[in-house]
Amino acid sequence: MTDAPLSPGPSPQLTSPLLELDGAVQAESLDAGVAAHYGGPLTEQRRLLAGGAVVDLSHHGVLSVAGPDRLTWLNSISSQELRRLAPGECTETLLLDPNGHVEYAMGVVDDGVETWLLVEAAQLPGLHAWLDKMRFTLRVQVVDHTLAYAVIGAMGDPSTLPLTPAAPNGVPLVWRDPWTQVATGGYQYAPGPVHPAAAWHWTETLVARASLPTLRDAVRNGEVGAAGLLALEALRIAAWRPRRATEVDEKSLPHELDWLRSAVHLNKGCYRGQETVAKVHNLGHPPRRLVLLHLDGSDAVLPVHGDEVQAVKQLADGTTEHRGIGKITSSAIHYELGPIALATVKRTVPATVTLYVASQGILVAAAQEVIVPQSAGSVADIPRLPRLGIRTPGR
């Protein structure tokens, strides 16, 4: 996987007032403009998980699509079934290239008049341009609202927090992450009856950007806590939740990240990349698979995005060889699990193999926890036909 692209830095309009809070340390690269932490990432995780803190995501992009054709149009170009999305209902969808690779990921909420799309900051310009190009003669209009509205994240019910959701058309704009359970028309590859996403009750609330100083003051007054992106990332990784900015590269298929679970409807009509989605799911296997890595922290080295994941191979002469089989996509220190990471590895790598991560000149031992199993895909029960010229028994 290639390294995450660098961001030129936040626009002055998007540098958040919450960075003025005591202890705030600004995030870098893709997340510049908001806080990585406020002095205590592990404490911030606990408070966030308990529903007593907000996460400043005001650097994220906000688009809306207005017009009577908005839902049918978005449905025709993306991976999720959107035609009957009710006001206030939330989902997520992907835009794929013709070969089924992930290009854009969007949180979606409709208010009966406009469909609101929540996207990563780096994705905003390209997505806006692509949607404008695809309008043709349809009755739709794409508008960038990023300078008017900011995104604030939280766990649990955001109505208990000092947040006033924007509601330009009378419906509060609160996006509830569908990752918590398998969406209608979706499919889960992750094994076992218990999925860590069951505890992932993530919401993103659109608020007026002009209200961010009021939220900053509410944190200062102790009305609510503030958690940085390091806290959010640790909980996200533990929930196996993929993120477009980190888990996706130019070759990523949604199957590899178990994203059929929440962002793909397998029984809807055609859209760009749909043929690949169907073929891999029904007849093939994704070439890579997402794993959670429990990292050895004894060397105090936390691998980062792009670090190589290696497997050990025993050679005939009794020596061992380390071979690259994947890349770290994101990592964090979790308040209970310790150092953890998400990584994409070759599908053929057995789940029982001990892995290592090459980081800062050190090999960090890593135990893998299966998210996408080796058997992912090939769900269609198609009987194998005998080869021509081979006689079956009794004939």
C-alpha positions in Angstrom: 0.0 0.0 0.0 1.2 3.5 -0.8 1.8 6.0 2.0 -1.2 8.2 2.8 -1.1 11.3 0.6 0.1 14.5 2.3 -2.3 17.4 2.8 -1.1 21.0 2.1 -2.6 22.0 5.4 -5.9 23.4 6.5 -7.5 26.5 5.0 -7.5 29.3 7.5 -11.3 29.1 7.6 -11.1 25.4 8.6 -8.6 25.7 11.4 -10.8 24.8 14.4 -11.4 27.0 17.4 -11.1 23.8 19.5 -7.4 23.9 18.9 -7.4 26.8 21.4 -8.2 24.4 24.3 -5.6 23.7 26.8 -3.3 20.8 25.9 -4.5 20.7 22.2 -2.0 19.2 19.9 -2.8 19.6 16.2 -3.0 16.5 14.0 -0.7 16.3 10.9 -1.1 15.5 7.3 -4.6 14.5 6.3 -6.1 15.6 9.6 -4.4 19.0 9.9 -6.7 21.6 11.3 -8.1 19.7 14.3 -6.6 18.1 17.4 -4.8 14.8 17.6 -5.3 14.9 21.3 -5.7 17.2 24.3 -3.0 15.9 26.5 -4.4 12.5 27.5 -5.3 10.1 24.6 -6.1 7.1 26.8 -8.3 9.1 29.2 -10.0 10.6 26.1 -10.8 7.2 24.8 -12.6 6.2 28.0 -14.6 9.4 28.1 -15.5 9.2 24.4 -16.6 5.6 24.7 -18.8 6.5 27.7 -20.5 9.2 25.6 -19.1 12.2 27.5 -16.9 13.7 24.8 -17.0 15.0 21.3 -14.4 14.7 18.5 -13.7 17.7 16.3 -14.0 16.6 12.7 -14.6 20.1 11.4 -11.9 19.6 8.7 -14.1 17.0 7.0 -16.0 17.9 3.8 -19.8 18.4 3.5 -21.6 18.2 0.2 -25.3 18.2 -0.5 -27.2 17.0 -3.6 -30.5 18.8 -4.2 -33.2 18.2 -6.8 -36.0 15.7 -7.5 -33.6 13.2 -9.2 -31.0 13.2 -6.3 -31.7 9.8 -4.8 -32.2 7.9 -8.1 -29.1 9.5 -9.5 -26.9 8.7 -6.5 -28.3 5.2 -6.5 -27.3 4.7 -10.1 -23.7 5.6 -9.6 -22.8 4.2 -6.2 -22.8 0.9 -4.3 -25.7 1.3 -1.9 -29.5 1.2 -2.4 -30.6 4.9 -2.0 -33.8 5.2 -3.9 -36.1 4.8 -0.9 -33.9 6.6 1.7 -36.4 8.2 4.2 -35.8 11.7 5.7 -33.4 11.3 8.7 -32.3 7.7 7.6 -28.6 7.1 7.4 -26.4 4.9 5.3 -23.0 4.9 3.6 -22.1 4.3 0.0 -19.0 3.9 -2.1 -18.0 5.1 -5.6 -16.0 2.5 -7.4 -13.9 2.6 -10.5 -14.9 0.4 -13.5 -12.8 -2.4 -12.0 -14.5 -2.3 -8.7 -11.7 -0.5 -6.8 -12.8 2.0 -4.1 -12.5 5.6 -5.1 -14.7 7.5 -2.6 -16.6 6.7 0.6 -19.5 8.8 1.8 -21.7 8.9 4.8 -25.3 9.7 3.6 -28.3 11.2 5.2 -31.3 12.7 3.4 -33.6 15.4 4.8 -36.4 15.1 2.3 -35.1 18.0 0.2 -31.4 17.4 0.0 -29.1 14.4 0.3 -26.1 15.2 2.5 -22.7 13.5 1.9 -20.0 13.5 4.6 -16.5 12.8 3.3 -12.9 13.0 4.3 -11.2 16.3 3.7 -8.8 15.0 1.0 -11.6 13.5 -0.9 -13.8 16.6 -1.2 -12.4 18.3 -4.3 -12.2 15.2 -6.4 -15.6 14.0 -5.4 -17.3 17.3 -6.0 -15.7 17.6 -9.4 -16.7 14.0 -10.4 -20.3 14.4 -9.2 -20.6 17.7 -11.2 -19.3 15.9 -14.3 -21.8 13.1 -13.9 -25.0 15.2 -13.6 -25.7 15.3 -17.4 -29.3 16.6 -17.8 -30.6 15.3 -14.6 -32.4 17.6 -12.1 -29.7 17.6 -9.5 -27.4 20.3 -8.0 -24.2 19.6 -6.0 -23.2 22.2 -3.4 -20.2 22.3 -1.2 -21.3 23.4 2.3 -18.0 22.8 4.1 -17.5 26.5 5.0 -21.1 26.7 6.4 -21.3 23.4 8.4 -18.8 21.5 10.5 -18.8 17.8 11.5 -18.7 16.9 15.2 -18.4 13.2 16.2 -19.5 11.4 19.3 -20.4 8.0 20.7 -24.0 7.2 21.6 -26.9 9.7 21.6 -25.7 13.2 20.6 -28.8 14.8 21.9 -27.3 14.4 25.4 -24.4 16.7 24.4 -24.3 20.5 23.9 -24.8 20.2 20.2 -27.4 21.9 18.0 -27.7 19.9 14.8 -28.1 21.9 11.6 -31.6 21.4 10.1 -31.9 23.7 7.0 -34.9 21.7 5.8 -36.4 20.9 9.1 -34.7 17.5 9.7 -31.7 17.4 12.1 -28.6 16.4 10.2 -27.2 13.6 12.4 -25.4 10.7 10.6 -25.5 7.4 12.5 -22.8 5.0 11.4 -24.3 1.9 9.9 -21.2 -0.2 10.7 -22.9 -1.3 14.0 -24.7 -4.1 12.1 -25.0 -5.7 8.7 -27.1 -3.4 6.5 -30.0 -4.7 4.4 -28.5 -6.2 1.2 -25.0 -6.4 2.8 -22.8 -9.3 3.6 -20.4 -9.9 6.5 -17.2 -12.0 5.9 -15.9 -11.6 9.5 -16.4 -15.0 11.4 -18.1 -15.6 14.7 -21.3 -14.6 16.2 -19.9 -11.5 18.1 -18.5 -8.6 16.1 -16.7 -5.7 17.9 -18.8 -3.2 15.9 -21.8 -4.1 18.2 -20.3 -1.5 20.6 -19.5 1.0 17.9 -22.3 3.6 18.2 -20.7 6.4 16.3 -22.5 9.5 15.2 -21.5 12.6 13.2 -23.6 15.8 13.7 -23.6 18.7 11.3 -23.5 22.0 13.2 -23.2 25.6 12.0 -19.5 26.3 11.6 -20.1 29.6 13.4 -21.1 27.7 16.5 -17.7 26.1 17.0 -16.5 28.8 19.5 -19.6 28.0 21.6 -18.7 24.4 21.6 -15.1 25.3 22.6 -16.5 27.3 25.5 -18.7 24.4 26.6 -15.6 22.2 26.8 -13.8 24.9 28.9 -16.8 25.1 31.2 -16.8 21.3 31.8 -20.2 20.8 30.1 -18.6 18.2 27.7 -15.2 16.6 27.2 -13.1 16.8 24.1 -11.4 13.8 22.6 -8.8 13.9 19.8 -8.4 11.9 16.7 -5.9 9.5 18.5 -8.8 8.4 20.8 -11.2 8.0 17.9 -8.7 6.0 15.8 -8.0 3.5 18.6 -11.7 2.8 19.1 -12.2 2.6 15.3 -9.4 0.1 14.8 -10.7 -2.0 17.7 -14.1 -2.0 16.0 -12.5 -3.2 12.7 -14.1 -0.2 11.0 -12.3 0.8 7.7 -11.5 4.4 6.9 -11.1 5.7 3.4 -8.1 7.8 4.1 -6.1 5.0 5.7 -7.3 1.5 4.7 -7.8 2.2 1.0 -5.2 2.3 -1.8 -5.6 2.3 -5.6 -6.2 -1.5 -5.6 -8.6 -1.8 -2.7 -11.8 -3.8 -3.3 -14.6 -3.4 -0.7 -14.5 -7.2 -0.1 -10.9 -7.0 1.3 -12.1 -4.6 4.0 -15.4 -6.4 4.8 -17.1 -3.2 3.5 -19.9 -5.3 1.9 -21.1 -5.2 5.5 -22.4 -1.7 5.5 -21.7 0.1 2.2 -22.7 -2.3 -0.6 -26.1 -3.6 -1.5 -25.7 -6.9 -3.3 -29.1 -7.1 -4.9 -29.5 -3.6 -6.4 -29.2 -2.6 -10.0 -26.1 -1.8 -12.0 -23.5 0.8 -11.1 -19.9 1.4 -12.0 -17.8 -1.5 -10.6 -20.8 -3.7 -9.8 -19.7 -6.5 -12.1 -16.4 -6.9 -10.2 -18.2 -6.7 -6.8 -20.6 -9.6 -7.9 -17.9 -11.7 -9.5 -15.5 -11.6 -6.5 -18.3 -12.2 -4.0 -20.0 -15.0 -5.9 -17.2 -16.8 -7.8 -13.8 -15.6 -6.6 -11.8 -14.4 -3.6 -10.4 -11.0 -2.8 -6.6 -11.0 -3.3 -6.0 -9.4 0.1 -7.8 -9.4 3.5 -8.0 -7.1 6.4 -6.6 -8.2 9.8 -6.3 -6.8 13.2 -2.8 -7.0 14.6 -2.0 -7.2 18.3 1.5 -5.7 18.5 4.3 -6.4 20.8 5.0 -3.2 22.7 8.2 -4.2 24.5 10.3 -2.0 22.1 8.0 1.0 22.5 7.7 1.2 18.7 4.3 1.8 17.2 4.3 0.9 13.4 2.7 3.5 11.1 0.8 3.5 7.9 2.8 1.9 5.1 5.1 -0.2 7.3 5.7 -3.7 5.9 4.1 -6.7 7.4 6.3 -9.8 7.1 5.8 -13.6 7.6 8.6 -15.9 8.5 9.4 -18.8 6.1 11.5 -21.8 7.2 14.1 -22.6 4.5 15.5 -26.1 3.6 18.9 -25.3 5.1 17.3 -24.6 8.5 17.5 -20.8 8.3 14.5 -18.4 8.2 13.5 -15.8 5.7 11.2 -12.8 6.3 9.0 -12.0 3.3 6.7 -9.1 2.8 3.0 -10.1 2.8 1.2 -6.8 3.4 1.2 -3.3 4.8 0.0 -1.5 8.0 -3.0 0.7 7.2 -3.5 2.3 10.6 -2.4 1.9 14.2 -3.1 3.2 17.7 -2.6 2.6 21.4 -5.8 1.2 22.8 -6.6 1.8 26.5 -7.3 -1.9 27.1 -5.8 -3.8 24.1 -2.5 -1.9 24.0 -0.8 -1.4 20.6 -3.0 -2.5 17.8 -3.2 -2.0 14.0 -5.2 -2.8 11.0 -3.3 -4.2 8.0 -4.1 -5.7 4.6 -2.2 -9.0 3.9 -2.2 -11.5 1.1 -5.4 -13.7 1.3 -3.3 -16.9 1.2 -1.4 -16.1 4.5 -2.7 -18.5 7.1 -4.4 -17.1 10.2 -2.1 -19.1 12.4 1.1 -17.6 11.1 3.0 -15.2 13.5 3.7 -12.0 11.7 6.2 -9.2 12.2 6.1 -5.5 11.2 9.2 -3.8 10.0 9.2 -0.3 11.6 12.0 2.1 12.4 14.6 -0.7 11.8 12.9 -3.0 14.3 10.9 -6.2 13.8 7.7 -5.9 15.9 6.0 -9.2 16.6 2.3 -9.3 15.8 -0.5 -11.8 16.4 -3.3 -11.6 13.8 -7.0 -11.6 14.5 -9.1 -12.6 11.5 -11.4 -10.0 10.1 -11.7 -11.1 6.5 -11.0 -14.9 6.4 -9.2 -16.8 3.6 -12.5 -18.2 2.5 -14.1 -14.9 1.8 -16.0 -14.9 -1.5 -17.2 -17.7 -3.7 -20.6 -17.8 -1.9 -22.5 -19.0 -5.0 -23.1 -22.7 -4.8 -22.2 -23.7 -8.3 -21.5 -27.4 -8.9 -18.1 -28.1 -10.6 -18.4 -29.8 -14.0 -16.1 -32.7 -14.9 -13.4 -31.9 -17.3 -13.9 -32.9 -20.9 -12.6 -36.4 -21.6 -12.8 -37.5 -18.0 -15.2 -40.4 -17.5 -17.2 -40.4 -14.3 -17.5 -43.6 -12.2 -20.0 -46.1 -13.5 -19.9 -44.8 -17.1 
